Amino acid sequence: MAAQLHVSVGNLNLDIIMLVPGLPGPEETIRAEKVFVGLGGSATNYAVAASILKQRVYLVTRIGREAEGLGFIKKLRETGIDLSYAESTDENMGIAVSLVLPGGYRALISNPGANKELRGSLIPCIKEEGLKILHLASVPPRVIIEAENVLSCYDYISYDPGAEALIRPLAVRNVLPKINTLFLNMREYESLFNNQNPAKIIAGAKGRLERIIVKRGPAGAVYADKNETLEVEPVRIGEPVDTTGAGDAFDAAFNIFIQEEEPLIALQKATVYAALKTLKIGASSMPSLEEFNKILAEITE
């Protein structure tokens, strides 16, 4: 697997994850079975996954004031992530509280904190040899518009709008000509395209848009470009513990492997890596390359 350069743009969060037997009702208190406090944010999770999979990675984000004291900056650097384009601020960190239900499903409560200050002007035009990948994770469409003058510096651009697909579907659709790959879950796909045939959407697309990937969790994933639609089944390799960050793990793995593999193989490998992620608690607790290769070998035997 050849090393690529990935620039991941988006949030750096303080994640609080609680494994709970159910959701509390009004005036009800429930006891969490396990609590995890750690590093999160979609772009951060992607950056960690890409770095663990032996890629060169820059993280473009806003660093809230608690991040240094919590040891997050040290951890990111030890993971191999370059923070040259991460901007410090006196604002509080973004916070995400995940209530993880049996089976790994979750309910999420969040506050953006310093993340709301992220601007496209932070995205660099990196003039280096080799393949350059830009991934935009859960950022408002305006960030892409603000960065328009540097988009041509990248060979490949992907966008996973997350909740932005539900909040601002028209604005998300308007920036699609500026990207190569769009990642969505099923609810986001319905919000953006009303469940139209994805291959027809790609065939009628303008600009750079080449493919749409719909992540369906326990139902697998769908890939579509103008020539074909592909589906993969879910991978069962253990009982899910925490699905937080699994979508970001999928995005990173797919972006890496689609540069060298046929779409179906890239889709399958991304599905395996995401499934492995669900066995670990913590949004940025990503499987190692050794774990990934071991599972791949077992599956293909």
VENLINWO-V765217 format. One record per residue. N is the residue number from 1. OMEGA is omega in radians with two decimals (NA if undefined). D_LAST is the distance of its C-alpha to the last C-alpha in Angstrom with 1 decimal. Layout:
((N,OMEGA,D_LAST) (N,OMEGA,D_LAST))
//
This chain:
((1,-3.10,20.4) (2,3.12,24.1) (3,3.08,26.5) (4,3.05,28.5) (5,3.14,31.6) (6,3.01,31.5) (7,-3.08,34.7) (8,-3.01,34.1) (9,3.09,37.3) (10,-2.90,38.2) (11,2.92,38.7) (12,-3.01,38.7) (13,2.82,39.1) (14,-3.13,39.8) (15,2.99,37.3) (16,-3.06,38.3) (17,3.13,35.6) (18,3.04,36.6) (19,-3.01,34.4) (20,3.12,36.8) (21,-3.13,37.0) (22,3.13,38.7) (23,3.14,41.1) (24,3.02,44.7) (25,3.10,47.6) (26,3.12,51.0) (27,-3.11,52.6) (28,3.06,49.5) (29,3.04,47.8) (30,-3.11,44.4) (31,3.07,42.6) (32,3.14,39.4) (33,3.12,36.9) (34,3.13,35.6) (35,3.11,36.9) (36,3.07,35.3) (37,-3.07,37.5) (38,-3.02,35.9) (39,3.12,35.3) (40,-3.01,34.5) (41,-3.00,35.4) (42,-3.12,33.1) (43,3.10,33.8) (44,3.12,33.4) (45,3.11,30.1) (46,-3.11,28.9) (47,3.13,30.4) (48,-3.14,28.7) (49,-3.12,25.2) (50,3.13,25.9) (51,3.11,27.3) (52,3.08,24.5) (53,2.94,22.1) (54,3.04,24.5) (55,3.00,26.8) (56,-2.97,30.6) (57,2.89,32.1) (58,3.02,35.7) (59,3.09,36.5) (60,-3.04,39.6) (61,2.98,41.1) (62,-3.09,44.2) (63,3.11,44.2) (64,-2.94,46.1) (65,-3.12,48.5) (66,-2.97,46.6) (67,-3.12,43.4) (68,-3.09,44.7) (69,3.12,46.0) (70,3.12,42.8) (71,-3.07,40.9) (72,-3.10,38.8) (73,3.09,40.0) (74,-3.12,39.2) (75,3.14,35.7) (76,-3.14,35.0) (77,3.11,36.3) (78,3.08,34.3) (79,3.11,31.1) (80,-3.09,32.3) (81,3.14,33.8) (82,-3.09,37.0) (83,-3.11,39.8) (84,-3.10,42.4) (85,3.02,42.7) (86,-2.99,42.6) (87,3.14,46.2) (88,-3.14,47.8) (89,3.09,50.1) (90,3.11,52.3) (91,3.04,50.9) (92,3.03,48.8) (93,2.93,45.0) (94,-3.12,43.3) (95,3.05,42.2) (96,3.09,39.6) (97,-3.13,39.6) (98,2.99,36.5) (99,-3.04,36.8) (100,-3.08,33.3) (101,3.08,33.3) (102,-3.06,31.0) (103,3.09,27.7) (104,3.13,27.9) (105,-3.00,30.4) (106,2.92,33.3) (107,-2.98,36.9) (108,3.01,38.2) (109,-3.05,41.6) (110,2.99,42.3) (111,-3.00,45.1) (112,-3.11,44.6) (113,-3.10,47.0) (114,-3.10,46.9) (115,-3.11,44.2) (116,3.14,46.9) (117,-3.10,48.5) (118,3.13,45.6) (119,3.12,46.8) (120,-3.14,45.3) (121,3.08,47.7) (122,-3.07,45.5) (123,-3.07,42.7) (124,2.90,43.1) (125,-3.06,42.9) (126,-3.07,40.9) (127,3.11,41.8) (128,3.07,39.1) (129,3.07,37.1) (130,-3.09,33.5) (131,-3.11,31.8) (132,-3.07,33.5) (133,3.07,32.1) (134,3.11,34.4) (135,-3.13,33.0) (136,-2.96,35.6) (137,3.05,34.7) (138,3.10,36.9) (139,3.06,40.0) (140,3.12,43.0) (141,-3.13,43.3) (142,3.13,46.4) (143,3.11,44.3) (144,3.13,42.8) (145,3.14,46.3) (146,-3.10,47.8) (147,-2.98,45.2) (148,-3.08,45.8) (149,3.12,47.4) (150,-3.08,44.3) (151,-3.13,41.5) (152,3.11,41.9) (153,-3.02,40.8) (154,3.14,37.2) (155,-2.99,34.8) (156,-3.14,32.8) (157,3.07,34.1) (158,-3.11,32.3) (159,2.98,34.0) (160,-2.99,32.9) (161,-3.11,36.3) (162,-3.09,35.4) (163,3.11,38.6) (164,3.11,40.6) (165,3.12,39.2) (166,-3.07,41.1) (167,-3.06,44.1) (168,-3.05,44.8) (169,-3.14,43.0) (170,-3.14,45.6) (171,3.09,45.5) (172,3.13,41.7) (173,-3.10,41.8) (174,-3.12,44.5) (175,-3.09,42.4) (176,3.09,39.4) (177,-3.09,40.7) (178,-3.07,40.4) (179,3.08,36.6) (180,-3.00,33.5) (181,3.12,31.1) (182,3.07,32.0) (183,3.13,29.9) (184,2.86,31.1) (185,-3.01,30.3) (186,-3.14,31.5) (187,3.13,34.9) (188,3.12,35.5) (189,3.12,34.5) (190,3.13,37.0) (191,-3.08,39.7) (192,-2.94,39.4) (193,3.10,38.8) (194,3.08,39.7) (195,3.02,36.4) (196,3.10,37.2) (197,-3.06,34.6) (198,3.13,32.8) (199,3.11,32.6) (200,3.11,36.4) (201,3.14,37.0) (202,-3.13,35.2) (203,-3.14,37.0) (204,-3.07,40.3) (205,3.07,39.5) (206,3.08,41.7) (207,-3.01,41.2) (208,-2.95,37.8) (209,-3.10,35.7) (210,-2.99,32.7) (211,3.03,30.2) (212,3.06,30.0) (213,3.10,27.1) (214,3.13,27.6) (215,-3.04,25.7) (216,3.07,25.8) (217,-3.11,24.4) (218,3.10,23.0) (219,3.10,23.2) (220,-3.09,20.8) (221,3.12,22.4) (222,3.07,24.3) (223,3.05,24.9) (224,2.89,28.0) (225,-3.05,29.8) (226,-3.09,32.6) (227,-3.01,30.4) (228,2.99,27.7) (229,-3.08,26.5) (230,3.08,22.8) (231,2.99,21.3) (232,3.10,18.2) (233,3.07,17.6) (234,3.11,17.7) (235,3.13,14.8) (236,-3.12,15.4) (237,-3.14,14.4) (238,-3.14,17.8) (239,-3.13,21.5) (240,3.09,23.1) (241,-3.06,25.9) (242,-3.13,27.4) (243,3.14,26.7) (244,3.12,29.3) (245,-3.11,28.1) (246,3.09,24.8) (247,3.11,26.3) (248,3.06,27.3) (249,3.10,23.8) (250,-3.10,22.5) (251,-3.10,25.4) (252,-3.11,24.8) (253,-3.14,21.1) (254,-3.11,22.0) (255,3.11,25.0) (256,-2.99,23.1) (257,-3.13,20.3) (258,3.12,22.6) (259,-3.04,24.5) (260,-3.01,21.8) (261,2.97,19.3) (262,-3.08,20.0) (263,-3.10,21.1) (264,3.14,18.2) (265,3.11,15.6) (266,3.13,18.2) (267,3.13,18.7) (268,-3.13,15.1) (269,3.10,14.9) (270,3.13,18.3) (271,3.10,17.5) (272,-3.11,14.7) (273,3.11,17.3) (274,3.11,20.0) (275,3.08,18.3) (276,3.14,17.8) (277,-3.08,21.5) (278,3.12,22.6) (279,-3.11,21.7) (280,3.08,24.4) (281,-3.11,28.1) (282,-3.04,30.1) (283,-3.08,30.0) (284,3.08,29.3) (285,-3.01,26.9) (286,3.10,24.0) (287,3.09,20.5) (288,3.08,20.3) (289,3.14,18.3) (290,3.09,16.6) (291,-3.12,15.7) (292,-3.13,14.4) (293,3.13,12.2) (294,3.13,10.8) (295,3.11,10.0) (296,-3.13,8.6) (297,-3.14,6.1) (298,-3.12,5.4) (299,-3.04,5.7) (300,3.13,3.8) (301,NA,0.0))
//
